[in-house]
Amino acid sequence: MAGDEPHVGICVSGGGLRAAAFGLGALQALQHHRKLLRGDGAARYLSAVSGGSYIAGTYTLVNCSDRVRPAGGRPDERGVAPDDPDPLAPGSPEAEHLRRHCRYMIEGGGRKTSLRLAGLAFINLVAVVSLPICIGALLAWGAGVGSSYGITAALDRDGHRWWAPAILSVTLIGVSIATCRLMPADRFTKRHSWSLWAAIITMSLGMFIAFPPLMDGVLHVPALSDRNWILRHAGTAALVVGCVIALTVLSTTLSHILGPGVMVFQRLGRFGLNVLTLRLIQLIGLLIVIWCAAWLYSHVDFPPTAEAGVPLFAALYLALQMGRYVDRVSPHHAYRDLLVRCFSVIRTGPSTCAVPDDPARLKLSSLKPELGATKFPELLICAAANVSDIGATPAGSNALSLVLSPTEVVVPAVPGAEVPIERFEELQRPFALRKEWGPGITLASAVAMTGAAVSPAMGKLTRDHQRALFAALNLRLGVWLPNVLNPIFRHRGEPPPAGACAVRDPWSNFKIKIGLIEFIAELVGWHSEKADHLYVTDGGHYDSLGLVELLRRKCQTIWCVDATGDKPGRARALAEAMLTASGELGARISIELSRFALASHSTLDDPLLANTYAVGTIFYSDGSEGKLVVIKIGLTERSPDEVVEYRHRDRAFPHHSTMNQVYRAERFDAYRTLGWWSATEALSDDRASAA
């Protein structure tokens, strides 16, 4: 990926709209003073993560204005005619477009967006609970509770032959588990594998046979109408769960008190916290939903009956699954469409700009720098590929770097895991809940992918106790893409080697179809590197700066714009990127992080940094060296007066939450001005000038 000639790279960190506005000012300064964004001296790469990709994508789009068709209608006349053709120059029409649409999340009052997201969440929740309700109705029907069929009664009315269904169910479940264990790893994840479906069917049959006797005999469902019985057994269950939690807390506390030498307590603490409590609570929650459905069908006289409820909810669940609702109801589509409102713009004249024609479908491959006469950086959109296989990722990270560019989609850490971007673009995926299909990857969707900060799987930031909740409530901004780690996709369309059998093509109709297998993976956290599809989320789940990818390409000079959510006086994101680069690439960075410490006269109410930039040296594993210039968000005693004055009126500035995606133009201008000033101050340093 790196040539022999020295490269200049720019990276813009994540941080939502805060990073986009601050990054805009910094990039404007780099273009004004160094012409790094457009011209003969332009940088080689423009790497971006999450909010930084908002503005990086806009820069690339404006640089390609001559090859992008504007939408119909008269171009917007706004801004002033710039003296030079710099993209997004202060006062330019496209920069004014950003100022007018920085409240893109609530444009039009936000009612339409809120209703759309609420509707998608409701459909997702219906699909989640319809299967447990169907199982509950099936149990009520099969147990003969309030039903004339009495399947369980026929098997075990008096409890004499309880061992027969028990042995049969255990046998079926054992056969299904053995089938899954003996199945080759690369076939286990195939939706249409007969072995996988045989295992699912046998396990389901075993559970169906085992649960009704358990419900009718052990729980003795008719007794559930006895309130004392419920309280007694509920108290016993609460006591058991309480004891488990108490033991877990005790073991964890003892592990901290007695120190790391007592491995027994440490292991017990981790096991108890992650398994005995978390998994037990999740399982109890699922069983409660099933039990409530069964109890309601047994004791409440309301239509539909259990006999009708089974086919009703089964049909509802299958209809949603066959309609590929997992992809269609994802909030990714709404998020992408919102970003398009603000950050999809091209220049059509000296003082006019326009929105591209159908911007949500604009292909990345059309934005290659070599296709135009003017030089500008190659866009690198840094995302995270979630992989849960043991040993497939660095311990605890659960993610690999995935880079989307106008030329390819690549997972750099895996040799050969790179696919031309055109192969993704030729595939079709659902574009929304309506029956509409679009390219597998576009500029807008790639930017939305790297901004998918909230998802059931979030790389090193994944929280097991939130995964199932996020999936059920449709907090799923992540996107399923064809798996570049899987050789089946990488060699798709190529003739099989001599003597090899032809492999199944999951994308035979050129359509990406996400269904039940992928949704279950989101619920439980199964993300195999050999699966058909890979779950892609926010690049900050791997590296919040986009710095590692520039180091991987051995850039000689790197300008790093850091607008992450570090606490004032800290440089956590930069330190994490340095550690990752050292461990993964063997690249070492020598830089004074203490330059970003709080000033001596700083206070908690008014935190001021000693400096907002630092210059360091990069030592690559091959012996070559490079220069790193970090421009960090923050205020100093040298900050412009207008920015300091704005701080008096907005006390959260310049550290607003990343979740705050609604800015007034005044706040947007304050961040942009701060970015311009911070970059300009860095450029005045002799060491940065030498770079």
N, C-alpha and C positions, 0 to 999 in steps of 0.2 A: 504493500500500500504506500510505501514511502520511496520516492525516487532518490537519485544520487545528489540532485541539486538541493541546496538549502531552501527550506520553506518557511513562510511566515504564516502563523495561524492565529485566529481570534476565537475565543470562546466566551459565550454569554450564559450565565448561570440560570438556574430555575428560581422561581419566586413569584409566579403569577404576574399580575399587572404591575406590581412594584418592580419586578425585574425587567419587564418590557419597557416601562417608562425610563428607568435609570439606564438600561442598556441603550435605548434610543439616543440619549444625550451623549453617552460615552462613544458610541459608534459615529455620531455626527462629528464629534471632536477628532476622532481618528481619521475620518475621511477629510475633514477640513485641513488638518495639519499634515497628514501623511498620505492621503489618497489611498487608504488601505481597503476601501469598500468598492472602488470603481476606478479604473484607469490602469496605466501601464505598471504602476507600482503596487497593484492590488495584492492582498494576501492570497495565499493558496487555498486556505480552508477557513470556513466560518462554521464553527461547531456551536451547537445550542442545545439547551435542555429546558423542557417545560416552558415557563413563562419567557425565557430567553428566546425560545424558538418562535414565539409570536412575532417578535420584531426581526429576527434573523430571516424568517420566511418572507416577511414583508419586504426587506431589503432585496432579497433574491428576486421576488416578484416584480418589484419596480425596476430592477436592472434588466429584466426581460420584457419590459413593457412593449417593445417593438414586435415581439413575437406572440403576444397574448391578445386575443380579440376582446374588445370591450363589450359590455352588455349593451343591448339596444337602448336607444334614447339619447338625449343630449348630455354630454359630459358635464360634470359639476365644475362650475367656475368658482374657485376658491383659492385663497392664498395669493401670493405675489409671484411674479415671474422671476425665478432665481437668475443670478448673474452667471452661474455655471450649472452644468447638468448633474450635479451631485444628487444621488437619490436621497429622499427624505431630508433634504437640507432644511434648516430652520426657516419657516415661512413658506415652504413649498406647498403645492396643493395636496400632495399625499400626506405630508406631515399634518396639515390642517384637518384632513380627513380623520386621522387618528384622534386628534383633540375633540372632534365633534362626536365621535362614537366610542369614547372610553367608558361610557355607561352601557356598553353593549348587552350586558346581562339583563338589564331591565328596560331596554328600549321598548316603547309602547306600553309602559306601565308594568311590564313583567308578568301580567296576568296570563297571557298566552303561553309563555314559557313555563310558568308555575303549573298551569293546568296540564300542559303536555307532559311534564315530568311526573306529576301526580298520577296521571292516567297510565303512564308506562309502569310506574311502581305498583299500581293496583293490578295490572295485568300480570306482572311478574309474581306478585304475592299470591294471586289466584292460582297460578301455575305451580307455585311451591306447595301450597296447602291442599290442592286438589288431590294429590296422590295420597297423603296421609288420611284425608277424609275418606277416600275410596277404600283404603285398607281398613279403616274403622268400620265403614258400612259392611265390608266383606266379613269382618270378624263378627259383627252383630248378626249378620245373616247366617254365617256358618255356625255360630255357637247356638243358634236356635233361640236366642233371647228375643222374645217378642216376634218370633217368626215361626211359621208352620213347618219349615223344612227340617231344622234340627240336625244338621250334619254332625255336629259334635255329640249331640245326644245319641245318635245312632252308633257312634264309635265308642263312646265312653260315658254313658249316662250315670252309672253307679260307681264309676272310678275303678272298676275291676280290671279293665284292660288298658290302663293308662300307659303301660310299657310299649304297646303296639305302635301307637302314633309317635311315641318318643323315639323308639328305635328307628322307625322309618324316616322321621324328620332328621335325626342326627346323621343317618346314612346319606340322605340326599345332600345335606349341607356339607358333609365330609367329602362327597364325590365332587361337588362344585368347587370346593376349596382346592382339592387335589388337582382338578382340571386347570384351575387358574395358576397354581404353582408350577405345574409341569409344562404349561404353555410357553413357547418361546417369547422372550420379552418383546420382540418387535411385532408380535401378533396380538399380544394382550390388549394393546391400545386400539386395535382396528374395530370400528363400530360394527362392521358386517362379518366379523369372524364368527363362524358357527360355534367354535369352542367357547368364546366369551358368552354368546347368547345361551348356549347350553348350560353354562355355569349359572347364569342369572336365572334361568327358568327353574333349574333344579333347586337352587337356593330359595327362590320364591315359593315353590311348592312345599319345600321343607318347612319354611316359616308358616305357611298357611295351615299345614297339618299340625304344627306344634303349638301355635298360638291359641286356637279355639279351645283345646282341652285345658290349656293353662288358664284361659280366661273363665271358662265354665267351671273347672274343678278347683283350681288353686284360689283364684279371686272370688269364685262363687258369686257371679254377677247379680243374682237376685238379692243378695245381701247388701248390695250397694245402696239400696234404698234406706238402709239402717244408718242413721247419722252417727251413732256411737261407733259402729264398725268402721266407718270412714275415718273418724277422728282417731280411733285407736291405731289403725294401720298407717294413717298419715303421720301420726306422731312417731311410730316406729321408723318409718322411712326417713323422717326428718332427723331422728336421733342418729341413724346410720350415716346419713350425709354429713351431719354435724361432726360426728366422730372422725370421719375421713378428713374433713377440712381442718379440724383441730389437730389431728396428727400431722397433716401436711404443714400447717403453720408452725407447729412445735419443732418438726424436723428441720424446716428451713431456718427458724430462729436459732436452733442449736448449731446449725452449720456455720452461721455467722459468728456466734459466740465462741465456739470452740476452735474456729479457724479452719483453713483449707486442709489441714492434715487429717481431719476426720472424714474420710471419703464416704463412709457408710451413710452418714447423715446428709451429706451433700446429694448423693445419688437418690436417697429416699425423698429429699425435698423436691428435686427436679421431677422425679417420677410422680410423686403425689400431686404436685401443682399442675403438671401438664396432662396427666392421665386420670388420676383418681378424682380430681375435681372438675377440670374443664371438660374432658370427654364424657364423664358421667353426667354432668349437668346438661350437656347438649343432648345426650341420649335420653335422659329423663324428659327433657322438653319435647323431643319428638314423640316419645311414647305417650306423653300427656295429650298431645294433639290427637293421636290415634285413639286413645282411650276415651277422650271426650266425645269424639265422633261416634264411637261404638255405643257409649252410654246414652247419648241423645237419641240415636236411632232405636235404642232398646226401651227407653222410658218416656220419651216425649212423643205424643201423637200428633205428628205433623207430616205433611207430604214433602218430599217423596219418601216412601218407605225404604227400608234397607234393601229390599229386592230391586227397587228402582234406583236407589242411590248409587249402587255399585256401577251399573252401566252409565249413569249420568256423569259421575265425576271421572270415570275412566275415559269416557268419550271426550270430556272437556280437557283432560290432561293430554290425551293422545292428539287432539286437534291442535293444541298449543305447541306440542312437540313437533308434529308433522309440519306445522307452519313455521318452524325454526324461530320461535319467539325469542330464544336466548339472544340472538343477534339483533332481531328487529326491535325489541323493546329496550335495548341497551341505551342508557343516556349518552353514550358516545356520539350518537347522531345529533342529538340536540346540542351538545357541547360544541361539536364541529360547526354546526350552523350558526351558533352564537359567535364563535370566533371569526367566522367569515364576515360578519357584519362590520367588524372594526378593522381587521388586519388583511383583508383581501382588497387591494387597491393597486392600480397602475396609473402611470402618468400618460396622458394623451396629448398634452401640449404644454407650452411654457407656463400657463397658469390654470390648467385644467387637469382633472383626474377622473377616473371612472372605475367602477367595479368590473372585474373580468366577467365574461360571459360564462354562466354556470360555474362559479368559482369552486363549489364543493367537488367538482369533477375534474379540476385542473390537474393533469398528470405531472408527477415529479420529473419524468424523463424529458419533458419539454423545457426544463430549466437548466440544462447542462451549460456550463460556461463556454465550452468550445463551440457551441452552436451559433454564437454571436460574434460580432467584430470587436466588441468592447470587453476587456478583461475584468472579471469580478470573481470573488471567492466561491469555491464549491461548497454548497450547503451540506452540512452533516447534522442530521437530526438524531440526537442520542436518546435512545429509549432503553428499557430493561426487559429482557426475556426471562420469565419466571420458570425455573426448573427446580423440582423438588427431589430429584434422584440423588441418593447419597453418593458423594464423590464427584458429581457432575459440576458442582460449583464450589467455590471456597466455603469452608464450614461457616454456617450461620448466615450467609449472604442470600442464598436461594435465588440468585439472579445472575445473569450474564449480560454483558453489554451488547446491545443490538443497535446498529447504525443504519439509518435509512438516508440514502443520498440519491441524486438524480441519475446515478449510474447503477447502483446495486443496493441490495439489502444483505448485510453481513453480520455475523457473530464472530468478532475478531479472535476470541479466545479459542475457537474450535477450528482447526485446519480444514480448509475446504468448505466451510459453512458460509458460502457467499453465492448469491443468486442475482442475475441481472434484474433490475427493477422492472423491465418490460414483462418478465414472466409473471410478476405479481399483477401488473396492470392489465394483462390480458384476461385475468380471472375477474369474475363478477361477484359482488356481495350485496346483500340487502342494504339499501340506503336509508330505510326508515320503516315504520310500521306498515306503511302502505306497500302495495305490490310494485316495488320499484328497485331496480338493480343498478349498480354503478361499478366503476373500476375498483379492484381489490385494494389499491393504495393510491391516494391522491395527496397533494400538498396539504390540503386542509385536514385530511384524516391523519396524516403523519404527525402534524403539529398537535392534533388532539390526542394522539396516542402518547406522545412524550409529556403531555400535560395531564395524564390520567393519574392524578395524585391519590385518588380514593378508589380502591378496588379491593376485592376479597384477598388477592395476592399482591403484595407490595414489596417483593424482594426482601432486603434486609430489614425493612420496616413492617413486615407482616406481623399481625397480631392474631394468634390462633383463636382467641376468645371473640374476635370481631368478624372472622371470616364468614361463618354461616349467616350471621346477622346482616352483614353487608350484601351478601348474595341474595338473601330473602327480600331485603328492602330495595333491591335494584340499585345499590350504590356500586355500580360496576362500570367504571369509565374505561377499564382495560378492554383490549381488542384481541380476538383470536385471529392469528394469521397462519397460513400454511407454514409448516415447520421447516425452517432452513437447516436445522440440525439433522433432519431425517433424509437419508439418501434418496428415498422414494421421490421426494419433491425436487431435490437438487438435480436428479437425473431424469426428471419427467420429460417425456417426449423423445428421449434418446432410445435407440434400439438396445435391447438387453444383450449382455455379453454372450458369446457363443456357449451353448450348453446350459445357460441359465433360463429359468422359467420366467415368464412374464409376470410382473407384479401388478396388483390391483391399483388402479388410479382413483383416489378419492375425489378428484376434481375432473372426472371424465366429461362432465357437461360444462366445464369452465365456470363453475359456480362454487363459491365457498359457502358451505352449509354447516352451520353450528347448531348442535342439538343437545340431546340428553347427556351424552358422555361428557361434553365440555362443561355443562352446567353442574353436573355432579363433581367434576374436578374443581370447579370454583368453590363448591360447598365444603369439600373435605380437604382441598389443598393437594390434589394429585396432579402434578405437572411433569409428565415424563418427557425426556429428551427424545424419545422414540415415537411419540404420539404424532397423529396426523397434523395437529395444530399446536401452535405455541402462543401462550398468553403474554401479551406485550403491554407494559404499563409505563408509568412515569420514569424518565431517565434518571431522576433523582433517587430512585430506588437502587441505583448502582453508583452513580457519580453525579453529584448535584451541579458540578461546574462544567462538565464536558471537556475538562482538561486532560483526562487520561487518554482520550482518543487522539488528541493532538500530540501527546507524548508518544503514543504508539506509532504515529507517522513521522516521528523524529523531526519535528519542526525546529528550526534554528532559533526563531524568535516567536514567543507566544504572548499575546495580550489577553489577559484573563479579566473579565468583568464579573465581579462577585457581588451579586445582590441577593444572596441567600438569607435565610432567616436566622443567622447567627446572632447570639446575644451581643450587645455592644461591648467591644473590647475583646471579643473572641474571634477565632478563625477556624472553627471546627470543620467546615466543609473543605477548606483548603488543606488542612492537616489530613483529613480522611483521603482526599485525592492523592496526596503525597505518599501516604502509606500504601494505597492500592497500586500506584505506579511503581513503587519500590518493590513490592512483593510480586506483582504480576509481570512487570516489564524490566525490572532491574534498573530503572531510571531513578536517580537520586536528585533531589532538589535542595539546594542550600539557599535559604531565605530567612530573613529575620521576621518571624511572626509577631515579635514583641512590638513592631512598628504599629500594629493595629490595637495595641493596648489602650486603655482609657487614659486620658490626659490626667496629670496630677491634680488639677483643680476641677475635675469632672465630678458630678453628683449623680445620685440615682435618678432624680427628677430631670436632670439635664445632662445625659451622658455625651461626652465629647471624646472623639478618638484623637490620639496623638498624631496619626497620619492616616490618609485614605489610600495610600499606594505603597507598594514595596517592590524592589527589584531583586531578583535572585538569579542563581546560575543553575542550569540543568546539566547533569552528568549522565549521559546515556551509557548503556551497557557496552557499546562498541568503542568507547573511548572518546567519542565526539562530545562537544559541549553546546549548550544553547543558552538563551537568555529568556527569563520569565518576568513579565511585568504584571502585577496584580493591582487592579483598580477596585477598591472595596467601598461599598455603600456606607455612609456615615457622615456625621458632622464633625468639624474641627473648629478651632477658634479662628481659622482663616477662611471659613466658608462664606459665600456671598451673603451680603446683608439681606437681600430679598428672600433667600432661603431660610435664614435665621429668623426673620420676621414671620415667615409662614409657620415656622416651628412653634412660635408663641401661640398661634391660633389653633394648631393641630398638634397636640402633644404626642400623638403616636408616630408622627413623622420623624425620621425616615424609616421606621420599622413597622409599618402596618402589616397586619396578618396576611399571609399568602391567600387565605380563604376570602379575603376582601377583594372582590373582582369588579367593584363598581366605584369608579373615580369620577369626581368632577374635573373639569378641565384645569382648574387652578391647582389641584393636587398633582395631576398628571404633569403640568408644567414645572411644578416644584421638583419632582423627581427627575425630569428631563434636564433641568438646569443643574441640579446637583451632579448628575452623570457627566454633563459637559464639563463642569468645573473640575471634578475629580480627575477626569482623563487629561484635561489640559494641564493640571498641576503635575501629573505624572510625566507628561511629555516634556515639561520644563526641566526635569531632572537630567543631569548629564549622562547618567548610566542608561536611562531610558532612551535618550537621544542617540546614544551610541548603538542601541539595538535597532 
